[in-house]
Amino acid sequence: MYDFETYHRAESVAHAVSLLTTDPQARLLAGGTDVLIQLHHLNERFRRIVDIHDLPELRGISCDDAGHIRIGSATTFSELIDSPVINKCLPALSEAAATIAGPQIRNVATYGGNICNGATSGDSACPSLVYQAELEIATPDGIRRRPLRGFHTGPGKVAFEPGELLIAFHFSPENYRGKGSAAYKYAMRGAMDIATINCAALCDIREGRFEELRLAFGVAAPTPVRCEHAEAAAIGKPVTADTLKAVSQAIEQDVAPRTSWRAEKEFRLHLIRVLSERVIRTAAERLGEKIA
């Protein structure tokens, strides 16, 4: 039994927004892999629930003729992993999804929940950042859209106003077509473990040089971050091991890892440098570029 104070099952997105507006302290329940744990631990801040599980507006993966991809916020990680669209167009997202917990968790845990939880260790955040995801958010005043970048505002915090609900993620074709991408997670165990460091990279290569590089890290700062200095170190440079080394050195200006019981700051910095080279190398190789 869970110690609910209030429980409401939303009948639609509009109904859920109304319930959240009426009770700003209420928490959304979708997959439940985070919220039910908090209830189990008798966390007072999670006793007022609005259940949005199985709302059809929040489910599904689609791609239109122009290549615009929409992923409902309540889409599970198993659905991301199994989707031909995601595997073809957004492979780093599928790759990251496959590192989350075990099959039972992936069958119910949702993409939207992983992002809206606000954790810097959220495994889907880094690939979503390099693909420049856009969020579709229901509000009491209608629908608004905003970039994912900047949505995380602090540890466990996101830029939601009272009564707001994430409906879907949107990806534009110019942010994935003709580009190589990859994701990598380092954890102390191979499964069922939170990331010590996670990352994703996306690159566009023209005539053997980096035309574009996007690089994102999680557990490297209070929020998932894009690494602007590291990205700039590659632009216009040849696709070589020397360029990757320059990126790995510049990245220290973009990150601020901390010491915790999981890992020392110095070890995390070492991982960040090593993984930046590894994930970019993999992304480049998926475009047919071999780096000696």
Residue pairs with C-beta under 8 A, 6 or more apart in sequence:
2 36
2 39
2 40
3 39
3 42
3 47
4 39
4 47
4 48
4 49
5 47
5 48
6 23
6 26
6 47
6 48
6 49
7 49
7 51
8 19
8 26
8 49
8 50
8 51
9 51
10 16
10 19
10 50
10 51
10 52
10 55
12 55
12 57
13 52
13 55
13 57
13 58
13 138
13 165
13 167
14 138
16 28
16 50
16 52
16 55
16 138
16 165
17 138
17 139
17 140
17 163
17 164
17 165
18 140
18 163
19 26
19 50
20 26
20 28
20 50
20 162
20 163
20 164
20 165
21 140
21 162
21 163
23 48
23 50
24 162
24 163
25 45
25 48
26 48
26 49
26 50
27 35
27 45
27 46
27 48
27 49
27 50
28 35
28 49
28 50
28 52
28 116
28 165
29 35
29 36
29 49
29 50
29 51
29 52
29 53
30 52
30 53
30 58
30 73
30 74
30 110
30 112
30 113
31 53
31 74
31 76
31 108
31 109
31 110
31 113
32 53
32 108
33 101
33 105
33 108
33 109
33 113
34 113
34 117
35 46
35 49
38 45
38 46
39 46
39 47
52 58
52 74
52 165
53 74
54 74
55 74
57 72
57 167
58 72
58 73
58 74
58 75
58 112
58 167
58 168
59 72
59 74
59 75
60 70
60 71
60 72
60 75
61 69
61 70
61 71
61 72
61 75
61 79
61 80
61 83
61 85
61 86
62 69
62 70
62 85
63 69
63 70
63 85
63 89
66 173
67 89
67 172
67 173
67 177
68 170
68 171
68 172
68 173
69 85
69 86
69 89
69 90
69 170
69 171
70 136
70 168
70 169
70 170
71 80
71 86
71 111
71 168
71 169
71 170
71 171
72 112
72 167
72 168
73 110
73 111
73 112
73 113
73 115
73 116
73 166
73 167
73 168
73 169
74 110
74 111
74 112
74 113
75 110
75 111
75 112
76 106
76 107
76 108
76 109
76 110
76 111
77 97
77 98
77 100
77 105
77 106
77 109
77 110
77 111
77 114
77 124
78 97
78 103
78 106
78 107
80 86
80 93
80 94
80 97
80 111
81 87
81 94
81 97
81 98
81 106
83 94
86 93
86 94
87 94
89 171
89 176
89 177
90 127
90 131
90 171
90 176
90 181
91 181
91 182
91 286
92 126
92 127
92 130
92 131
92 181
92 182
92 183
92 200
92 201
92 202
92 283
93 124
93 127
93 128
93 131
93 183
95 127
95 182
95 183
95 184
96 123
96 124
96 126
96 127
96 183
96 185
96 198
96 200
97 106
97 111
97 123
97 124
98 106
99 123
99 183
99 185
99 187
99 195
99 198
100 106
100 109
100 114
100 123
100 124
101 109
101 191
101 192
102 191
102 192
111 124
111 169
112 166
112 169
114 122
114 123
114 124
114 125
115 122
115 124
115 125
115 128
115 148
115 151
115 158
115 166
115 169
116 158
116 160
116 166
117 156
118 152
118 153
118 154
118 155
118 156
118 157
118 158
118 223
119 155
119 156
120 152
120 155
120 218
120 219
120 220
120 221
120 222
120 223
120 224
121 194
121 195
121 198
121 218
121 219
122 218
122 224
123 185
123 195
123 198
123 218
125 148
125 152
125 216
125 218
125 224
126 183
126 198
126 199
126 200
126 216
126 217
126 218
126 224
127 181
127 183
127 200
127 216
128 148
128 169
129 148
129 149
129 200
129 214
129 216
129 224
129 226
130 181
130 200
130 201
130 202
130 214
130 215
130 216
130 226
131 171
131 175
131 176
131 181
131 202
132 147
132 148
132 149
132 171
132 172
132 175
132 214
133 147
133 148
133 169
133 170
133 171
134 145
134 146
134 147
134 148
134 169
134 170
134 171
134 172
135 145
135 146
135 147
135 148
135 151
135 166
135 168
135 169
135 170
136 143
136 145
136 166
136 167
136 168
136 169
136 170
137 143
137 144
137 145
137 146
137 160
137 164
137 165
137 166
137 167
138 164
138 165
138 166
138 167
139 161
139 163
139 164
140 162
140 163
140 164
143 167
145 170
146 159
148 169
149 226
150 159
151 158
151 159
152 158
152 159
152 223
152 224
153 159
153 223
154 222
154 223
155 222
155 223
175 202
176 202
178 204
179 202
179 203
179 204
179 212
179 287
180 202
180 203
180 204
180 205
180 283
180 284
180 285
180 286
180 287
180 289
181 200
181 201
181 202
181 203
181 283
181 286
182 200
182 201
182 279
182 280
182 282
182 283
182 286
183 198
183 199
183 200
183 201
183 279
184 198
184 199
184 200
184 275
184 278
184 279
184 282
185 195
185 197
185 198
185 199
186 195
186 196
186 197
186 198
186 271
186 275
187 193
187 194
187 195
187 196
188 196
188 262
194 262
195 218
195 219
196 219
196 262
196 263
196 268
196 271
197 217
197 218
197 219
197 220
197 257
197 263
197 268
197 271
197 272
197 275
198 217
198 218
198 219
199 215
199 216
199 217
199 218
199 220
199 272
199 275
199 276
199 279
200 215
200 216
200 279
201 213
201 214
201 215
201 216
201 276
201 279
201 280
201 282
201 283
202 212
202 213
202 214
202 283
203 210
203 212
203 213
203 214
203 234
203 280
203 283
203 284
203 287
204 210
204 211
204 212
204 213
205 211
205 239
205 284
205 287
205 289
208 238
208 239
208 289
209 236
209 237
209 238
209 239
210 234
210 235
210 236
210 237
210 238
210 239
210 243
211 235
212 235
213 230
213 231
213 234
213 235
213 247
213 280
214 226
214 231
215 226
215 227
215 230
215 231
215 247
215 251
215 276
215 279
215 280
216 224
216 225
216 226
216 227
217 224
217 225
217 227
217 251
217 254
217 255
217 272
217 275
217 276
218 224
219 257
219 268
220 254
220 255
220 256
220 257
220 268
220 272
221 255
221 256
221 257
222 256
225 254
225 255
226 254
227 251
227 254
227 255
227 276
228 254
229 250
229 251
229 253
229 254
230 247
230 248
230 250
230 251
230 253
230 254
230 276
231 247
232 250
233 243
233 246
233 247
233 249
233 250
234 243
234 246
234 247
234 280
237 243
237 246
239 284
239 289
239 291
240 291
240 292
241 291
241 292
244 276
244 277
244 280
244 281
244 291
245 277
247 276
247 277
247 280
248 273
248 274
248 276
248 277
249 273
251 272
251 273
251 276
252 269
252 272
252 273
255 269
255 272
257 265
257 268
257 269
257 272
258 265
258 268
259 265
263 271
281 291
284 291
285 291
